[in-house]
Amino acid sequence: MSRKVEDLTHDMQEKFHAFKLGMREAGIDFILTCTRRTQEEQNDLYEQGRSKPGPVVTWTRKSKHIEGKAFDIVIMKNGKPDWNVTDPDWTRAGEIGRRAGLNWGGSWAKSKDFPHFELKEA
C-alpha cells in the first residue's frame, strides 16, 4: 500500500495538490494514509471483517485506489491522527475536495467513507 502522491495518476496528482493547497489555506493539518493499492491489497482489505479478523473497512474489491485515482487522509490535531468524523474539519475537508474536483466519500448516501477522495469520472 502506497502513501506516495507520485503513485497517483497525473490528473489525480493535480487534484491532490489543489486539495493540499485548500487544506493549508483552511488551516487543516492532514496526512495521506493511502494512495495506490494492488488488487491483492484491496482483496485483503475486503476480507477484513468478513473472513479475516477486524472491522469491515471497505465495501468493494474494485477501489479506485487500484487505478491510482483515489487517496485517503486523516486529519491531524495537535500532531495526532483524529478519526472523529463529527469534527467540522472533516466536512470542511470534503468541501475543499469537491472544490478541487474530487468526489468525497463522506458525501455518499450509503457506506460513507470520510477519509476517501477520488477522481470524478466524466
N, C-alpha and C positions, 0 to 999 in steps of 0.2 A: 504494500500500500504506500503510495507516494504522498508527500506533502509539498512537492515542488511545483511551483507555478509553471515552470518550463515543460512539465508533462501534460499541461492542458493544450487544447488546440489553439491556434493563433487567435481566432476570434474570441475564444474564451479567455485567453490571457489578456486581451484588450479590455474585455468586460470586467475581469478581476481587478485590473489596475484602476479602472474608473470607480469600482466599488471601494477599493482600498482608499482612494483619494476622498471619496464621500464619507467614509468612516472616520478618516483623520479629521476632516473638516467638522464633523459632528462630535468629535472628541470621544469616540467609542473605540476602545482598545480591543483587539481580537487577534487570534492566531488561526492559521489554517490547520485543520485536523486531518483533512484528506483531499487529495486532488484525483489522481488516477488510481484505478484498481484493475487487477486482472480479473478475468472471468472466474478463475478458481477462488480468488479472494472474495468476490461477490457471492459465489455459491456458499462459501464458508459462513459469511455473514448471514445469509438467508437461513442456513440451517440452525444458527444460534436461536435458542428459544423454541426450536422445533425438535430436531433430532440431536441437538447438542445443548449442553447446559448454558444457562444465561437468559437474559431477557431478549425478546424479539426486538431487533434493531433495524430491520428492513422488511419491506413487503414485496420486493421484486428481485428476480435474478437478472433483470435487464436494465441495470442502472446506467445512467448517462456518465457515471464515473468511468466505466469501462472504455468509453469513447473519448475520454478527456474533455467532456462537455459539462462537468459539474465539479463543484467544490463544497466542502463543509467547513464550518468555522465553529469556534467557541468564543464567546465574549469574555474578556478578562476584566476582573475587578480587583484592584489592589494587588496586581501581579498573580492572581489565581483564577483558574477557569470558573466561570459562573454559568451553570447549566439551567438556572432558574428562568424558564421561558416566559414567566409572568412579568419579568423585569421589562419596563418600557423600552430599554435599549434593543431588545430583540425585535420589537415591532419597528423601531427606527431603522435597524439594520435591514429588515425586509423592504422598507420603503426605499432605502438607498440602493438596494439590489435591483428593485423594479426600475428606478430611475437610470440605472446603469444598463438596462435592457435584459435583465435576468428574470427567470421565474423563481419565486421563493417558495420553498416547501412549507413554510408557516402559513401560507395563504390557501393551501389545498383544503378542499372541503372534507376529504376523507384522509386519514393517516397523515396528519400534519407532521412535518419534518423541519422544525425551526432552524437547525444549523445548515440546511441544504439550499444551495443556489445552483441553478442550471441554465444553460443556454436556451433561449426561446427558439423554437423551430418555426420556420415560415410555413 
